[in-house]
Amino acid sequence: MIRVTVLGGGTGSFTLLQGLRLCDDLEIRSVVTMMDSGGDSGRLRDEFGVLPPGDMRRCLVALSDESAIMRDLFSFRFSEPPLQGRSFGNLFLLALTRVLGSEQSALEAVGRMLKIRGRVIPVTWQHAQLFAELDDGNVVEGEANIDVPKHDASIGIRRVYLEPRVEANPDALNAIETADFVVLAPGDLYTSTIANLLVGGVAAALARTRAPLVYILNLMTKYGETNGYSASRHVAQIAHYSGRVPDAVVVHSGSIPPHLVAKYREETAFHVEIDADHLMALGVRTIWSADVMSSTSLVRHDPRRTADVLLNLFRSLGKPAADDVPNGCRSPASQPEAGGRPILGAR
């Protein structure tokens, strides 16, 4: 059984976990950011004093082996007043927290109800807000305001930090330290990925673990977060906050349809430049290139193809023994595998 620990949040973790769930012989641990301050999660946080449940809920659904109707139920969002915009799954987690007396008990109970493959682990059980100091010296408070900027989004981010300082959930640290592979899921660089690295103890756990660290590079830049960022600038920021350069980076090798390029250009989002020489200079040992994009109306990673790429990369890295890594993932529909190839080989 190969132990894979995924760090992230939002759509990126949801997508990746959907694919990994289909892979046999994996023990999946999803360490999830808890700094969401927008939407229904933010409302529940403000109104009831609970930790934001949205990212936990999405990861639970992604790993669920329950029926489609149960997964749809926990993803359902009301569209009419007085519950407009509220998520059934979030409200269910809140109610179960009140019934069982703790958020941890509620999370474990929902995991059993949804028959999840693996574990969903909040990165911390403590409350904190994410802050971003911009290049002009102004400070933006809250994940939601960084994610959907109300300020001039052309101004870059100088640094991000948490207030107050919080300590990691011991289960999250154990999941990192005992992993065979640690994977940083695709997603918004500062609000989904680096937010986890700011929690006390996480960077130290990444330094202690013997597991290779794999980063799945975003397909597009994010206006207000990563304007003009190349692949190496993404990795440099991860290295700055984690104290560790990823051992391997998965990059997209396929083309992006012109109509999608034009659509994203209207949102000031562009394909991330793959500057392999700069990645190598940073210390990345393996750059794995593959067509990992989904064939939808959005530029996003495909769950099954991305999972298949990870299995091939794991086998290439050879830790643990290559023969222990499963050969592929089950697919609910006929779909070609995306094995990919190394630009810079494992060593």
C-alpha positions in Angstrom: 0.0 0.0 0.0 1.5 3.3 -1.1 0.9 6.2 1.3 0.1 9.4 -0.6 -0.4 12.7 1.3 -2.0 15.5 -0.7 -1.8 19.1 0.5 -4.1 21.7 -0.9 -7.6 23.0 -1.0 -10.4 24.2 -3.3 -11.0 22.8 -6.7 -7.4 21.6 -7.2 -7.5 19.1 -4.3 -11.1 18.0 -5.3 -10.0 17.2 -8.8 -6.8 15.4 -7.9 -8.6 13.3 -5.2 -11.3 12.3 -7.6 -8.6 10.7 -9.7 -6.6 9.1 -6.9 -9.7 7.5 -5.5 -9.9 5.4 -8.6 -6.3 4.0 -8.0 -6.1 0.8 -6.1 -3.4 0.1 -3.5 -3.1 3.8 -2.4 -3.6 5.0 1.1 -4.8 8.6 0.5 -4.5 11.3 3.1 -5.8 14.7 2.2 -4.5 17.6 4.3 -6.8 20.5 3.7 -6.5 24.3 4.2 -8.8 25.8 6.8 -8.5 29.6 5.9 -11.5 29.9 3.7 -13.3 33.2 4.5 -15.8 33.5 1.6 -19.1 32.1 0.5 -21.1 29.8 2.7 -18.0 28.6 4.5 -17.2 32.2 5.5 -20.8 32.8 6.6 -20.8 29.7 8.8 -17.4 30.7 10.3 -18.7 34.2 11.2 -22.2 33.1 12.3 -21.4 30.0 14.3 -17.7 30.2 15.1 -16.9 26.9 13.4 -13.9 26.3 11.1 -14.8 26.8 7.5 -16.2 23.4 6.2 -16.2 23.9 2.5 -12.8 22.5 1.5 -13.3 19.5 3.9 -16.6 18.8 2.4 -15.3 18.9 -1.2 -12.5 16.5 -0.3 -14.9 14.1 1.4 -17.1 14.1 -1.7 -14.1 13.6 -4.0 -13.0 10.5 -2.0 -16.5 9.1 -1.6 -17.3 5.6 -2.8 -21.0 6.2 -2.0 -23.7 6.5 -4.6 -23.8 9.4 -7.0 -27.0 10.7 -5.3 -25.2 11.0 -1.9 -22.2 12.8 -3.5 -24.6 15.1 -5.3 -26.5 15.7 -2.0 -23.4 16.8 -0.2 -22.5 19.1 -3.1 -26.0 20.6 -3.4 -26.3 24.4 -3.0 -29.6 26.1 -2.5 -30.6 28.6 -5.1 -33.7 30.1 -3.5 -34.2 32.3 -0.4 -33.9 32.0 2.6 -31.1 29.4 2.0 -29.8 30.9 -1.2 -26.1 30.2 -1.7 -26.0 27.8 1.3 -24.5 24.3 0.9 -26.4 21.3 2.2 -23.1 19.5 3.0 -21.8 22.5 5.0 -25.0 22.8 7.0 -25.0 19.0 7.6 -21.4 19.2 9.0 -22.5 22.1 11.2 -25.5 20.2 12.6 -23.4 17.1 13.1 -20.8 19.1 15.0 -23.5 20.3 17.4 -24.9 16.8 17.8 -21.5 15.1 18.4 -19.9 17.9 20.2 -16.8 18.5 18.0 -15.8 19.2 14.5 -13.4 16.3 14.5 -16.2 13.8 15.4 -18.4 15.3 12.7 -15.7 15.0 10.1 -15.0 11.3 10.9 -18.8 10.5 11.0 -19.4 12.1 7.5 -16.3 10.2 6.2 -18.0 6.9 7.3 -21.3 7.9 5.8 -19.8 8.7 2.5 -17.5 5.6 2.6 -14.5 7.7 1.7 -11.3 6.0 0.5 -8.6 7.5 2.7 -8.8 10.3 5.2 -9.5 14.0 5.1 -7.4 15.9 7.6 -7.7 19.6 8.4 -4.2 21.2 8.5 -5.2 22.9 11.8 -8.0 22.9 14.3 -7.4 26.5 15.2 -8.8 29.7 13.7 -6.7 32.0 11.6 -7.1 34.5 8.9 -4.8 34.7 5.8 -3.3 38.1 5.0 -1.4 39.3 1.9 0.9 42.3 2.0 1.0 43.8 -1.5 4.0 45.3 -3.3 2.7 48.8 -2.5 2.6 48.1 1.2 -1.1 47.7 1.6 -2.5 44.7 3.4 -5.4 42.5 2.3 -7.2 40.6 5.0 -9.0 37.3 4.4 -8.7 34.5 1.9 -11.8 35.6 0.0 -10.5 39.1 -0.5 -7.2 37.7 -1.9 -9.0 35.2 -4.1 -11.5 37.7 -5.5 -9.7 41.0 -5.1 -11.5 44.3 -4.4 -8.1 46.1 -4.6 -6.1 46.8 -7.8 -5.3 43.2 -8.8 -2.4 44.3 -11.0 -0.4 44.9 -7.8 1.7 41.9 -6.9 1.8 40.0 -3.5 5.0 40.7 -1.5 4.2 38.1 1.2 1.4 36.2 2.9 1.0 35.3 6.6 -1.5 34.1 9.1 -2.9 35.9 12.1 -3.0 34.6 14.7 -0.2 32.1 14.4 -1.7 28.6 14.6 -0.2 25.2 15.1 -0.8 22.2 12.8 -3.1 19.3 13.6 -0.9 16.5 14.8 -2.6 14.1 12.4 -1.6 16.4 9.5 2.0 16.3 10.6 1.9 12.6 10.9 0.4 12.2 7.4 3.3 14.2 6.0 6.1 12.5 8.0 4.9 8.9 7.3 4.0 9.4 3.6 5.7 7.6 0.7 4.9 10.7 -1.5 3.8 14.2 -0.6 1.9 15.9 -3.4 1.0 19.6 -3.6 -2.3 19.7 -5.4 -2.9 22.3 -8.2 -4.8 25.3 -7.0 -4.4 29.0 -6.2 -0.8 29.4 -5.1 -1.2 31.6 -2.1 -4.8 30.8 -0.9 -4.8 27.1 -1.5 -1.2 25.8 -1.5 0.9 28.2 0.6 -1.8 28.7 3.1 -1.1 25.2 4.4 2.7 25.9 4.5 2.2 28.9 6.9 0.7 26.7 9.6 3.2 26.1 12.5 4.9 22.7 12.1 4.1 22.0 8.5 7.4 23.2 7.0 9.3 21.3 9.7 7.4 18.1 8.9 8.2 18.6 5.2 11.9 18.9 6.1 11.7 15.7 8.3 9.8 13.5 5.9 11.8 11.2 3.6 9.0 11.3 1.0 9.7 13.0 -2.3 7.8 16.2 -2.6 5.8 16.5 -5.9 4.2 19.7 -7.1 1.4 19.7 -9.8 1.9 23.0 -11.5 -1.2 25.2 -12.3 -2.2 25.4 -15.9 -3.0 29.1 -15.8 -1.9 32.2 -13.9 -4.4 33.8 -11.4 -5.0 37.5 -11.7 -4.4 39.1 -8.3 -2.2 36.2 -7.1 0.3 35.0 -9.8 0.2 37.7 -12.5 3.0 36.9 -14.9 4.3 34.0 -12.8 6.4 31.3 -14.6 6.7 27.8 -13.4 9.9 28.6 -11.6 8.4 31.5 -9.8 5.6 29.3 -8.5 8.2 26.8 -7.3 10.4 29.5 -5.8 7.5 30.7 -3.7 6.8 27.2 -2.5 10.4 26.7 -1.6 10.4 30.1 0.3 7.5 29.2 2.5 8.2 25.5 2.9 12.0 25.6 3.1 12.1 22.8 0.5 12.3 22.8 -3.3 9.9 20.2 -4.8 11.8 17.1 -6.0 9.5 16.8 -9.0 7.1 19.1 -10.9 4.3 17.9 -13.1 3.7 20.3 -16.1 1.1 20.3 -18.9 2.5 19.4 -22.3 -0.6 19.7 -24.4 -2.1 22.7 -26.2 -5.0 24.8 -24.9 -7.8 25.4 -27.4 -7.7 29.0 -28.7 -11.2 29.8 -27.6 -10.3 28.9 -24.0 -7.1 31.0 -24.3 -9.2 33.9 -25.4 -11.7 33.4 -22.7 -9.1 33.3 -19.9 -7.3 36.3 -21.5 -10.4 38.3 -20.8 -9.9 37.5 -17.1 -6.2 38.4 -17.3 -5.2 34.8 -16.9 -2.5 33.1 -19.1 -0.9 29.8 -19.6 2.0 29.3 -17.1 5.3 29.4 -18.9 7.4 26.3 -18.4 11.0 27.7 -17.9 12.7 24.3 -17.4 16.2 25.8 -17.1 15.2 28.0 -14.1 13.4 25.0 -12.5 16.6 23.0 -12.7 18.6 25.9 -11.3 16.3 26.0 -8.3 17.1 22.3 -7.6 14.1 20.5 -9.1 15.3 17.0 -9.9 12.4 15.8 -12.2 10.2 17.8 -14.5 7.4 15.5 -15.7 5.6 16.6 -18.9 2.2 15.2 -19.8 -1.2 16.2 -21.2 -3.2 16.5 -18.0 -5.9 18.9 -19.1 -9.6 18.0 -19.1 -11.8 18.4 -22.2 -14.3 20.7 -20.6 -15.2 24.4 -21.0 -12.6 25.2 -18.3 -8.9 24.9 -18.2 -8.5 22.4 -15.4 -6.7 19.2 -14.7 -8.4 16.0 -15.6 -8.8 13.7 -12.5 -8.0 10.4 -14.0 -5.2 11.5 -16.4 -3.5 13.5 -13.6 -3.7 10.5 -11.3 -2.2 8.2 -14.0 0.7 10.7 -14.5 1.4 10.7 -10.7 1.6 6.8 -10.7 4.1 6.9 -13.6 6.1 9.6 -11.8 6.1 7.6 -8.5 7.4 4.6 -10.4 10.1 6.7 -12.0 11.2 8.1 -8.6 11.5 4.5 -7.3 10.5 5.3 -3.7 9.2 2.8 -2.5 10.1 0.0 -4.8 8.7 0.7 -8.3 6.9 -2.7 -8.3 4.8 -1.6 -5.4 3.2 1.3 -7.3 -0.1 0.4 -9.0 -0.1 0.2 -12.8 -3.1 2.5 -13.3 -6.4 3.8 -12.2 -9.9 2.5 -12.7 -11.9 4.7 -15.1 -15.7 5.0 -15.1 -15.5 5.8 -18.8 -13.2 4.8 -21.7 -10.3 7.2 -21.6 -6.7 7.2 -22.8 -4.0 7.1 -20.1 -1.6 10.1 -19.8 1.7 8.6 -18.8 3.8 11.5 -19.8 7.6 11.8 -20.0 10.4 13.4 -18.0 11.9 16.6 -19.4 14.5 16.3 -16.6 14.8 12.7 -15.5 14.7 11.4 -11.9 18.0 10.8 -10.3 
